[in-house]
Amino acid sequence: MPTASTASASASVSGGDPPLPYLPEGSVPTESSESNLNLPSVPLPGILGAQQLVKKQPKIMEFIADKKPYHIHSQKAVEITKAIAEFVALDMRPISVVDGSGFRNLLHTLDSRYKMVSRNHLLERYLVPMHNLCKEAVKLDIAQSPSHSFTTDAWSSKSMESYITTTAHYIDSAFELKSNVLDTHRVSGSHTADMLGKEMLETQIKWGLKEITGVSDNASNVQAAFDVTKIPRVRCFPHTINLAVGKGLEESNVKRILWKVRSIVTTFKTSHLKTEALKDNEKLQGLKVIILISYDFTTIIKESMI
C-alpha cells in the first residue's frame, strides 16, 4: 500500500500536479484532517464576494446632483463660458453664434449639465473684460518701443456703412516686428482731409504712439490729411504697383487679349456640354485638366503681378 511520502515523491519525479494528501482507506475526514489539507486559497462566492465585485451604488441625492445643471457662477460653468468667449474672439465669430441650435446641441453633447448663457451676459461679463485686458496689454507693449509706424484706411461695408481702421507696427525689446490693429470704428460724413487727420491725431494720443510715420494708399484725401497733420508719410508700395498694373491693362493691345480670354471663359462657363467636351478632349490629348478661371480676369491679373 503506498504511503503519503511515496505518493509525494512520485509526483515530484513525474513533474505533475501535487497530489492530494493521503488518507487511510475507509477513514472519514475530520476537522483536524481538513485543516491539514493545505488547499489553495480561493475566494468563495457569496455575500462577501458580491460586495467586492459589485461597485458601490450611488445614493439618490448623489445621482440627482450629477444631473443637476451647473450654477452660472460655478467653477466649471465659468470655465466653459470663458472658453466660448475666447472662441468668439479668436475666430472672429458673431456673438449670435451662441444662439444657434447646432452650437447649443454641441455644448449639450459635450456637457449636458452646462446651460448656455445669454448673449448680453457673454458680452458684458466676458468679452468686454477680455477686450479691456487685451487693450491694456497692447498699450504696455507699445509704450516700450521708442518709435512706431501705422497704416490707416477708410472703407465702406457691404451695407455702405463707413469705417476707418488703424494698425500700428513697431519693433519690441526682443527685436521682433509687431503689428496690432488699434481701432476699427464707424465714422460719419465725407472722408475729408480734416476728418481723416483728426482721426489720426486722436489715435496717436489714445494709444501713446511716438515718433510716428504713416503708411497709406495714394488717395488724394489721405495725402491731404497727412499734409494737414504734418505726419511723415510713406506711400503703400503694393498699392502703387496696383495702380501701375491697372494703367497697363488699359492699353489697347492688352484690352484685346483680355476680351478674347473673357470670351473663351464665358463660352465654357455658360454651357455644361461644351465643358464636358473640353474635359474629354483633355483626356484624349493627355493634357492636364484645366480649371476655368472666373469672369473677373482683370483682378486675377493684378493680384498675380503684385
Residue pairs with C-beta under 8 A, 6 or more apart in sequence:
1 25
2 22
3 22
4 21
4 22
7 19
7 22
8 18
8 19
11 17
11 18
11 19
20 37
21 36
21 37
21 38
23 29
23 33
43 49
43 52
58 66
67 112
67 113
68 113
69 113
69 114
69 115
70 76
70 77
70 80
70 113
70 114
70 115
71 77
72 115
72 117
76 111
76 113
76 114
77 114
77 115
80 107
80 111
80 114
81 117
81 122
81 125
81 126
82 126
84 98
84 116
84 122
84 126
85 122
85 126
85 127
85 130
86 130
87 93
88 94
88 95
88 97
88 98
88 122
88 127
89 127
89 130
89 131
95 119
95 122
95 123
95 127
96 119
97 103
98 104
98 116
98 117
98 119
98 122
99 119
104 116
107 114
107 116
108 114
117 125
138 180
138 182
138 207
139 207
139 208
141 172
141 178
141 180
142 148
142 168
142 170
142 180
142 207
142 208
142 209
143 208
144 172
144 173
145 170
145 171
145 172
145 173
145 178
145 210
146 210
146 211
147 170
147 210
147 211
147 212
147 213
148 168
148 169
148 170
148 209
148 210
148 211
148 212
148 213
149 168
149 169
149 170
149 212
149 213
149 214
149 215
149 234
150 166
150 167
150 168
150 169
150 182
150 200
150 203
150 209
150 212
150 213
150 214
150 215
151 166
151 167
151 169
151 214
151 215
151 216
151 236
152 164
152 165
152 166
152 167
152 196
152 199
152 200
152 203
152 214
152 216
152 222
153 164
153 165
153 216
153 217
153 222
154 162
154 163
154 164
154 187
154 191
154 196
154 222
155 162
155 163
155 164
155 165
156 162
156 163
157 163
161 186
162 186
162 187
162 188
162 191
163 184
163 185
163 186
163 187
164 183
164 184
164 185
164 187
164 196
164 199
165 181
165 183
165 184
166 181
166 182
166 183
166 184
166 199
166 200
166 203
167 179
167 180
167 181
167 182
168 178
168 179
168 180
168 182
168 207
168 209
169 177
169 178
169 179
170 177
170 178
171 177
171 178
172 178
182 203
182 206
182 207
183 203
183 206
187 195
187 199
189 195
191 221
192 221
193 221
193 222
193 224
193 225
193 227
193 228
194 225
194 228
196 221
196 222
196 225
197 225
197 226
197 228
197 229
200 214
200 225
200 226
200 229
200 231
201 229
203 209
204 212
212 231
212 232
213 231
213 232
213 233
213 234
214 226
214 231
214 232
214 233
214 234
215 233
215 234
215 235
215 236
216 222
216 223
216 226
216 233
216 235
216 236
217 235
217 236
217 239
218 235
218 236
218 239
218 240
218 243
223 233
226 232
226 233
238 306
241 305
241 306
242 302
242 306
245 301
245 302
245 305
245 306
246 302
248 254
249 255
249 258
249 298
249 301
249 302
258 297
258 298
258 301
261 297
262 295
262 297
265 292
265 293
265 294
265 295
265 297
266 295
267 274
268 274
268 275
268 278
268 292
269 275
269 292
269 295
275 292
278 290
279 289
282 288
282 289
282 290
293 300
294 300
